[in-house]
Amino acid sequence: MERNETARVEAFSDGVFAIAITLLIIEVHVPLRDHAGELGHELLHQWPSYFGYLTSFLTIGVMWLNHHRVFTLIDRYDQTHLLLNLLLLLLIAFLPFPTAVLARFIETDGARAAVALYGVTMVLIAVAFFCWWQWASGGRRLIAPEVPQEQLDAITRAYNPGTLLYLGALGLGLLEPWVGAAAFLALAVFYALPRDLGRT
């Protein structure tokens, strides 16, 4: 186990989060000049891209906030936590792809497959994040001594339902793609709302 090295892990992670959240805007295209006379229509026509951008931006942003919160509570890492962190970052970095697929196909016959891809990615991210947190907090394995147990318990309670909620949104998406897509946005907004998890 290494001590006093978590800053390097967090800095690397921040870089991946920043790149992933920036890549989301690539799917929002500037209309061609040939369509200048219909610019307003062309801009409105891209609303699925705006929808996907907002949903995934909020999702990655909240993940980053929670990732940062956890790193204010731990004072060391081990090999397993590093590997779990890499798995989480792998999935976060992948998210711009299903976001682009969702935006491009939500109004087509491929909508159900697009929502399924997005939903499965979100479920895997939720599972990876929960495992990452559980490894750090279980038995206070990597937690700084001064952090109160009540704070850890509050965070665990907040994280517990995440996987089930994303599975539920995925199920809705398989039944009705637009309902599932709306559910993912609703979850992103819900998790972005301020909540009292104790001092960090």
C-alpha positions as a LaTeX table, in Angstrom:
\begin{tabular}{lrrr}
\hline
Residue & $x$ (\AA) & $y$ (\AA) & $z$ (\AA) \\
\hline
Met1 & 0.00 & 0.00 & 0.00 \\
Glu2 & 1.27 & 3.44 & $-0.95$ \\
Arg3 & 0.65 & 6.56 & 1.15 \\
Asn4 & 0.62 & 10.22 & 0.13 \\
Glu5 & 0.32 & 9.29 & $-3.54$ \\
Thr6 & $-3.41$ & 9.75 & $-4.10$ \\
Ala7 & $-2.87$ & 13.18 & $-5.69$ \\
Arg8 & $-1.23$ & 11.53 & $-8.70$ \\
Val9 & $-4.13$ & 9.12 & $-9.12$ \\
Glu10 & $-6.68$ & 11.92 & $-8.83$ \\
Ala11 & $-4.80$ & 14.14 & $-11.29$ \\
Phe12 & $-4.67$ & 11.36 & $-13.88$ \\
Ser13 & $-8.36$ & 10.63 & $-13.33$ \\
Asp14 & $-9.26$ & 14.31 & $-13.66$ \\
Gly15 & $-7.57$ & 14.36 & $-17.04$ \\
Val16 & $-9.63$ & 11.42 & $-18.29$ \\
Phe17 & $-12.86$ & 12.96 & $-16.98$ \\
Ala18 & $-12.00$ & 16.27 & $-18.66$ \\
Ile19 & $-11.28$ & 14.65 & $-22.02$ \\
Ala20 & $-14.44$ & 12.51 & $-21.91$ \\
Ile21 & $-16.70$ & 15.43 & $-21.01$ \\
Thr22 & $-15.12$ & 17.56 & $-23.75$ \\
Leu23 & $-15.56$ & 14.88 & $-26.43$ \\
Leu24 & $-19.32$ & 15.00 & $-25.89$ \\
Ile25 & $-19.61$ & 18.28 & $-27.80$ \\
Ile26 & $-18.17$ & 16.75 & $-30.97$ \\
Glu27 & $-21.54$ & 15.24 & $-31.82$ \\
Val28 & $-23.14$ & 18.72 & $-31.88$ \\
His29 & $-22.40$ & 19.90 & $-35.43$ \\
Val30 & $-22.49$ & 23.36 & $-36.98$ \\
Pro31 & $-25.02$ & 23.31 & $-39.86$ \\
Leu32 & $-23.68$ & 23.66 & $-43.39$ \\
Arg33 & $-23.71$ & 27.12 & $-44.95$ \\
Asp34 & $-25.88$ & 25.70 & $-47.74$ \\
His35 & $-28.68$ & 25.60 & $-45.16$ \\
Ala36 & $-28.25$ & 29.22 & $-44.07$ \\
Gly37 & $-31.81$ & 30.06 & $-45.07$ \\
Glu38 & $-33.09$ & 27.33 & $-42.76$ \\
Leu39 & $-30.57$ & 27.82 & $-39.98$ \\
Gly40 & $-33.17$ & 27.96 & $-37.22$ \\
His41 & $-34.75$ & 24.73 & $-38.44$ \\
Glu42 & $-31.36$ & 23.04 & $-38.76$ \\
Leu43 & $-30.39$ & 24.05 & $-35.24$ \\
Leu44 & $-33.67$ & 22.73 & $-33.84$ \\
His45 & $-33.28$ & 19.55 & $-35.86$ \\
Gln46 & $-30.18$ & 18.73 & $-33.82$ \\
Trp47 & $-32.09$ & 18.58 & $-30.54$ \\
Pro48 & $-31.29$ & 14.86 & $-29.99$ \\
Ser49 & $-27.61$ & 15.86 & $-29.90$ \\
Tyr50 & $-28.37$ & 18.56 & $-27.33$ \\
Phe51 & $-30.33$ & 16.01 & $-25.32$ \\
Gly52 & $-27.50$ & 13.47 & $-25.36$ \\
Tyr53 & $-24.92$ & 16.14 & $-24.57$ \\
Leu54 & $-26.86$ & 17.40 & $-21.55$ \\
Thr55 & $-27.54$ & 13.90 & $-20.20$ \\
Ser56 & $-23.98$ & 12.67 & $-20.49$ \\
Phe57 & $-22.40$ & 15.97 & $-19.41$ \\
Leu58 & $-24.42$ & 15.89 & $-16.19$ \\
Thr59 & $-23.64$ & 12.20 & $-15.71$ \\
Ile60 & $-19.88$ & 12.59 & $-16.15$ \\
Gly61 & $-19.91$ & 15.79 & $-14.12$ \\
Val62 & $-21.63$ & 14.10 & $-11.18$ \\
Met63 & $-19.27$ & 11.13 & $-11.44$ \\
Trp64 & $-16.33$ & 13.54 & $-11.30$ \\
Leu65 & $-17.78$ & 15.33 & $-8.26$ \\
Asn66 & $-18.26$ & 12.02 & $-6.44$ \\
His67 & $-14.85$ & 10.79 & $-7.51$ \\
His68 & $-13.33$ & 13.98 & $-6.09$ \\
Arg69 & $-15.36$ & 13.60 & $-2.88$ \\
Val70 & $-14.01$ & 10.11 & $-2.29$ \\
Phe71 & $-10.44$ & 11.28 & $-2.81$ \\
Thr72 & $-10.93$ & 13.79 & 0.00 \\
Leu73 & $-11.70$ & 10.84 & 2.28 \\
Ile74 & $-8.95$ & 8.39 & 1.40 \\
Asp75 & $-5.27$ & 8.81 & 2.21 \\
Arg76 & $-3.79$ & 5.84 & 0.35 \\
Tyr77 & $-4.44$ & 3.38 & $-2.45$ \\
Asp78 & $-3.60$ & $-0.20$ & $-3.31$ \\
Gln79 & $-3.28$ & $-2.18$ & $-6.52$ \\
Thr80 & $-6.90$ & $-3.32$ & $-6.55$ \\
His81 & $-8.19$ & 0.22 & $-6.13$ \\
Leu82 & $-5.96$ & 1.39 & $-8.96$ \\
Leu83 & $-7.32$ & $-1.32$ & $-11.25$ \\
Leu84 & $-10.92$ & $-0.50$ & $-10.28$ \\
Asn85 & $-10.17$ & 3.16 & $-10.93$ \\
Leu86 & $-8.83$ & 2.30 & $-14.39$ \\
Leu87 & $-11.96$ & 0.25 & $-15.12$ \\
Leu88 & $-14.14$ & 3.18 & $-14.11$ \\
Leu89 & $-12.13$ & 5.56 & $-16.30$ \\
Leu90 & $-12.30$ & 3.13 & $-19.23$ \\
Leu91 & $-16.09$ & 3.24 & $-19.08$ \\
Ile92 & $-16.25$ & 7.01 & $-18.57$ \\
Ala93 & $-13.98$ & 7.53 & $-21.58$ \\
Phe94 & $-16.24$ & 5.23 & $-23.63$ \\
Leu95 & $-19.44$ & 7.16 & $-22.81$ \\
Pro96 & $-19.14$ & 9.74 & $-25.66$ \\
Phe97 & $-19.57$ & 6.89 & $-28.15$ \\
Pro98 & $-22.97$ & 5.58 & $-26.95$ \\
Thr99 & $-24.01$ & 9.20 & $-26.46$ \\
Ala100 & $-23.32$ & 9.92 & $-30.14$ \\
Val101 & $-25.11$ & 6.71 & $-31.18$ \\
Leu102 & $-28.13$ & 7.62 & $-29.06$ \\
Ala103 & $-28.32$ & 11.14 & $-30.52$ \\
Arg104 & $-28.03$ & 9.88 & $-34.09$ \\
Phe105 & $-30.47$ & 6.98 & $-33.91$ \\
Ile106 & $-33.09$ & 7.94 & $-31.31$ \\
Glu107 & $-35.50$ & 9.01 & $-34.08$ \\
Thr108 & $-34.93$ & 5.91 & $-36.21$ \\
Asp109 & $-35.77$ & 2.22 & $-36.18$ \\
Gly110 & $-32.47$ & 1.72 & $-34.37$ \\
Ala111 & $-33.62$ & 3.67 & $-31.32$ \\
Arg112 & $-34.07$ & 0.60 & $-29.12$ \\
Ala113 & $-30.56$ & $-0.67$ & $-29.87$ \\
Ala114 & $-29.11$ & 2.82 & $-29.31$ \\
Val115 & $-30.82$ & 3.14 & $-25.93$ \\
Ala116 & $-29.70$ & $-0.39$ & $-25.03$ \\
Leu117 & $-26.07$ & 0.48 & $-25.78$ \\
Tyr118 & $-26.31$ & 3.66 & $-23.75$ \\
Gly119 & $-28.14$ & 1.92 & $-20.92$ \\
Val120 & $-25.73$ & $-0.99$ & $-20.66$ \\
Thr121 & $-22.84$ & 1.48 & $-20.56$ \\
Met122 & $-24.52$ & 3.42 & $-17.75$ \\
Val123 & $-25.21$ & 0.25 & $-15.76$ \\
Leu124 & $-21.58$ & $-0.84$ & $-16.10$ \\
Ile125 & $-20.41$ & 2.61 & $-14.98$ \\
Ala126 & $-22.69$ & 2.42 & $-11.94$ \\
Val127 & $-21.40$ & $-1.06$ & $-11.05$ \\
Ala128 & $-17.77$ & $-0.01$ & $-11.52$ \\
Phe129 & $-18.23$ & 3.10 & $-9.42$ \\
Phe130 & $-19.94$ & 1.19 & $-6.62$ \\
Cys131 & $-17.22$ & $-1.48$ & $-6.57$ \\
Trp132 & $-14.57$ & 1.25 & $-6.56$ \\
Trp133 & $-16.23$ & 2.91 & $-3.56$ \\
Gln134 & $-16.85$ & $-0.36$ & $-1.72$ \\
Trp135 & $-13.23$ & $-1.39$ & $-2.05$ \\
Ala136 & $-12.04$ & 1.93 & $-0.65$ \\
Ser137 & $-14.59$ & 2.14 & 2.17 \\
Gly138 & $-15.12$ & $-1.52$ & 3.12 \\
Gly139 & $-13.57$ & $-2.05$ & 6.52 \\
Arg140 & $-12.24$ & 1.51 & 6.11 \\
Arg141 & $-9.57$ & $-0.09$ & 3.96 \\
Leu142 & $-8.30$ & 3.14 & 2.36 \\
Ile143 & $-10.13$ & 5.75 & 4.42 \\
Ala144 & $-8.28$ & 8.39 & 6.43 \\
Pro145 & $-8.56$ & 7.80 & 10.22 \\
Glu146 & $-10.22$ & 11.15 & 10.92 \\
Val147 & $-13.22$ & 10.52 & 8.61 \\
Pro148 & $-16.32$ & 9.68 & 10.70 \\
Gln149 & $-18.03$ & 6.38 & 9.97 \\
Glu150 & $-21.39$ & 8.16 & 9.76 \\
Gln151 & $-20.17$ & 10.02 & 6.69 \\
Leu152 & $-19.10$ & 6.80 & 5.00 \\
Asp153 & $-22.46$ & 5.22 & 5.77 \\
Ala154 & $-24.31$ & 8.23 & 4.31 \\
Ile155 & $-22.30$ & 8.02 & 1.09 \\
Thr156 & $-22.88$ & 4.28 & 0.80 \\
Arg157 & $-26.63$ & 4.75 & 1.24 \\
Ala158 & $-26.59$ & 7.38 & $-1.51$ \\
Tyr159 & $-24.64$ & 5.14 & $-3.90$ \\
Asn160 & $-26.49$ & 1.89 & $-3.15$ \\
Pro161 & $-29.53$ & 2.32 & $-5.46$ \\
Gly162 & $-27.54$ & 3.57 & $-8.46$ \\
Thr163 & $-27.19$ & 0.27 & $-10.32$ \\
Leu164 & $-30.84$ & $-0.68$ & $-9.82$ \\
Leu165 & $-32.02$ & 2.75 & $-10.98$ \\
Tyr166 & $-29.95$ & 2.53 & $-14.16$ \\
Leu167 & $-31.17$ & $-1.02$ & $-14.76$ \\
Gly168 & $-34.71$ & 0.30 & $-14.43$ \\
Ala169 & $-34.03$ & 3.05 & $-16.98$ \\
Leu170 & $-32.51$ & 0.46 & $-19.30$ \\
Gly171 & $-35.61$ & $-1.71$ & $-18.97$ \\
Leu172 & $-37.84$ & 1.25 & $-19.78$ \\
Gly173 & $-35.68$ & 2.00 & $-22.80$ \\
Leu174 & $-36.08$ & $-1.51$ & $-24.14$ \\
Leu175 & $-39.86$ & $-1.12$ & $-23.90$ \\
Glu176 & $-40.03$ & 2.48 & $-25.15$ \\
Pro177 & $-36.75$ & 4.12 & $-26.22$ \\
Trp178 & $-37.84$ & 7.69 & $-25.55$ \\
Val179 & $-39.05$ & 6.87 & $-22.06$ \\
Gly180 & $-35.72$ & 5.23 & $-21.28$ \\
Ala181 & $-33.76$ & 8.18 & $-22.66$ \\
Ala182 & $-35.84$ & 10.56 & $-20.56$ \\
Ala183 & $-35.23$ & 8.36 & $-17.51$ \\
Phe184 & $-31.45$ & 8.62 & $-17.99$ \\
Leu185 & $-31.74$ & 12.41 & $-18.13$ \\
Ala186 & $-33.93$ & 12.39 & $-15.02$ \\
Leu187 & $-31.34$ & 10.28 & $-13.17$ \\
Ala188 & $-28.57$ & 12.66 & $-14.24$ \\
Val189 & $-30.54$ & 15.62 & $-12.90$ \\
Phe190 & $-31.45$ & 13.75 & $-9.71$ \\
Tyr191 & $-27.84$ & 12.88 & $-8.91$ \\
Ala192 & $-26.75$ & 16.43 & $-9.77$ \\
Leu193 & $-29.02$ & 17.87 & $-7.07$ \\
Pro194 & $-27.20$ & 18.93 & $-3.90$ \\
Arg195 & $-27.40$ & 16.44 & $-1.06$ \\
Asp196 & $-25.99$ & 16.31 & 2.45 \\
Leu197 & $-23.38$ & 13.56 & 2.61 \\
Gly198 & $-21.45$ & 15.12 & 5.44 \\
Arg199 & $-18.42$ & 17.35 & 5.32 \\
Thr200 & $-15.69$ & 16.54 & 2.79 \\
\hline
\end{tabular}
